[in-house]
Amino acid sequence: MKRSRLKRWFVCPVLVLLTILPSRLGLQAGSENAADSKSTVSSKEIPIQKSCCETPKELEFTIGIPGWLSALQGDFTVKGITAPLDISFSSLLDHLDAIPVVLSASVRYKRWEFFADGQYLQLSDSVQLPGLLFTNADIGIKNAFWEGFVGYRLINCEKGSLSLFAGGRYNYYSGDLQIFDNGDPRFPALRRALGVPDSLRVSGSIDWVDPVVGFGGRVKVAKPVTLWAKGDVGGFGVNSGLTWQVQGGLEFQITHMIWAQLGWRYLKYDFTSGGFSNETDLNGPFIQGGLNF
């Protein structure tokens, strides 16, 4: 009897404890492991990914002095007398009569852009006039353009941009021809028919404005180096026929404020009106330096 009571009061509680305690310990360990895992997950910081398009600063202003060693090829017509020109960019300095006047400026506010540039050239050459029995002539030329545009950036990122723009290009040219009598007996009658005076000097000038639309883009290929390109078409029969221009190259950010560009530029004229015509190409290497703010 005493043994059965001892078994009832001692052995049974021990068995119960041995059964419950491991399960309790397992639950506690599991809860501790779960807490540890939660703390581990929460302690890990989720990395913040940078946007692929970082917006540049809202306002930017640049001013530059471009240099364009452009070849001049094609036909100039002054009061019905056509003079073919073929001046290469490598020999341009030999034909300049004055230092070229050049300037460029641009302002960007958020996605809106306002920019302009221009050039004035004064040069001279000796030519033959096919319309006057290939008579020789000395010609002095003044050629200028000034263009201004309003653009909007479809893509406006620090590492790249794409813009559409529209505006106008003011054009001016004048020619002064001193024609020589080549001794051909047909020459006097021919030059009178063309309205060439007895002095054999013909001069005149004309200016006009063409509407222009275009696009431009930039891609940063390294921290201080940007690849840029621009193209436009204009005229559309308003004053000129169809004119077009392309340019592009590399831009180098030398310091925080100083930049420089190296590239190539091509401009095609197509204008005829009232005894004047400009069917020439400006084509050659382009260099520019300036400041940005």
Secondary structure, DSSP 8 states (H G I E B T S, - for coil): -HHHHHIIIIIHHHHHHHHHHHHHHHHHHHHHHHHHHHHHHHHS-------S-----SEEEEEEEEEE--EEEEEEEETTEEEEEEE-GGGHHHHBSS--EEEEEEEEETTEEEEEEEEEEEEEEEEEEGGGTTEEEEEEEEEEEEEEEEEEEEEE-SSEEEEEEEEEEEEEEEEEEEE-----TTHHHHHHHTT--TT-EEEEEEEEEEEEEEEEEEEEEETTEEEEEEEEEEETTSSSSEEEEEEEEEEEE-SSSEEEEEEEEEEE--EEETTEEEEEEEEEEEEEEEEE-
